[in-house]
Amino acid sequence: MAIRTSEAEWRGDLKGGQGEIKLGSGAFTGSYSSHSRFEDGKCTNPEELIAAAHAGCFSMALAATLAAAGHPPAKIHTTAKVHFGSVPGGFAISRIELATEGSVPGIDAATFEKTATEAKENCPVSKALKAVEITLTARLV
């Protein structure tokens, strides 16, 4: 079983502090801050990284599911929107919206949507995030 590692360092208090996130692979190192998390700062934030992980995982799961059914996709493009904000008692991720478009030769829209729903249920990141509502919009292009 694969083990993936990343790290984060935070300096200072929540409001005025700042940090750096590093992926274990070295593929990304980036700054994050309270401003980038709760407002519109230019740095990254944990929720943006969750969105990237979910979009990537789902796209791979959908491609695998389609290929296993005999319909390898030419392209899958997925956007994940992680909704994060104030809730009673603090802050939380309240919902994740997945929107995917696929170019898949030899398949109809209904089959694509059904396969996308199956991939959402079986994507490892979706499984890890089951405590949050995850919606899906799937479109064959």
C-alpha positions in Angstrom: 0.0 0.0 0.0 1.3 3.4 -0.9 1.9 6.0 1.8 1.9 9.7 0.7 3.4 12.4 2.8 3.1 16.2 2.7 4.0 18.8 5.4 3.0 22.2 6.5 4.6 24.8 8.8 2.7 27.7 10.3 4.4 30.7 11.9 2.5 33.2 14.1 -1.1 33.4 15.2 -4.1 32.6 13.0 -4.9 36.1 11.8 -1.4 37.5 11.2 0.6 34.3 10.7 1.6 32.5 7.5 2.7 29.1 6.5 4.2 26.9 3.8 2.9 23.6 2.4 5.2 21.1 0.7 4.2 18.0 -1.1 6.3 15.0 -0.4 7.0 14.5 -4.1 8.5 18.0 -4.4 5.9 18.8 -7.1 4.5 21.7 -5.2 5.7 24.1 -2.4 3.4 27.0 -1.7 2.6 29.7 0.9 -0.7 29.8 2.7 -2.2 32.4 5.1 -5.4 33.3 6.9 -6.0 35.8 4.2 -5.9 33.1 1.5 -8.1 30.8 3.5 -10.8 33.1 4.7 -10.7 35.8 2.0 -9.2 36.1 -1.5 -5.4 36.0 -0.9 -3.0 34.9 -3.6 -1.6 32.0 -1.7 -3.1 28.5 -1.5 -5.1 27.0 1.3 -6.1 23.6 2.6 -9.5 23.6 0.9 -8.0 24.4 -2.5 -5.6 21.5 -2.1 -8.5 19.2 -1.1 -10.3 20.4 -4.3 -7.3 19.6 -6.4 -6.9 16.2 -4.9 -10.6 15.4 -5.3 -10.7 16.6 -9.0 -7.6 14.6 -9.8 -8.8 11.4 -8.0 -12.3 11.5 -9.5 -11.0 12.1 -13.0 -8.7 9.0 -12.7 -11.5 6.9 -11.2 -13.9 7.9 -14.0 -11.3 7.2 -16.6 -10.6 3.7 -15.1 -14.3 2.9 -14.8 -15.0 4.0 -18.4 -12.0 2.0 -19.7 -13.1 -1.1 -17.7 -16.5 -0.9 -19.5 -14.7 -0.8 -22.9 -15.0 3.0 -23.4 -11.6 4.5 -22.7 -12.0 8.3 -22.6 -10.1 10.7 -24.9 -10.4 13.4 -22.1 -11.9 13.9 -18.7 -11.9 17.4 -17.2 -13.2 17.9 -13.6 -13.6 20.9 -11.4 -14.1 20.6 -7.7 -15.6 23.4 -5.6 -15.0 23.0 -1.9 -17.4 25.2 0.1 -15.8 26.4 3.3 -17.1 28.8 5.9 -18.3 29.7 9.3 -20.7 27.3 11.1 -21.8 27.1 14.7 -18.8 26.3 16.7 -16.2 27.2 14.1 -15.5 26.6 10.5 -16.2 23.6 8.2 -16.3 22.3 4.7 -20.0 22.1 4.1 -20.2 20.7 0.5 -18.1 19.7 -2.5 -19.4 20.2 -6.0 -17.8 18.1 -8.7 -18.4 19.1 -12.3 -17.0 16.8 -15.0 -16.9 16.8 -18.8 -15.8 13.9 -20.8 -14.9 13.2 -24.4 -15.7 9.5 -24.7 -16.0 7.8 -28.1 -18.9 5.3 -28.5 -20.9 6.2 -25.4 -24.2 8.1 -24.8 -24.9 10.8 -22.3 -27.0 8.6 -20.0 -24.3 6.0 -19.8 -21.6 8.6 -19.1 -23.7 10.2 -16.3 -24.3 6.7 -14.7 -20.6 5.8 -15.0 -19.6 9.2 -13.5 -21.9 8.6 -10.5 -20.4 5.2 -10.0 -16.9 6.7 -10.1 -17.9 9.4 -7.6 -18.9 6.6 -5.1 -15.7 4.6 -5.7 -13.1 7.4 -5.9 -10.8 7.0 -2.8 -10.9 10.8 -2.0 -14.8 10.8 -2.2 -14.8 7.9 0.2 -12.5 9.8 2.6 -14.7 12.8 2.4 -18.1 11.0 2.9 -18.9 13.2 6.0 -19.5 16.1 3.5 -22.2 16.3 0.9 -20.7 15.7 -2.6 -22.7 16.6 -5.6 -21.9 15.7 -9.2 -22.8 17.3 -12.6 -21.6 15.1 -15.5 -21.6 16.2 -19.2 -20.5 14.3 -22.3 -18.9 16.6 -24.8 
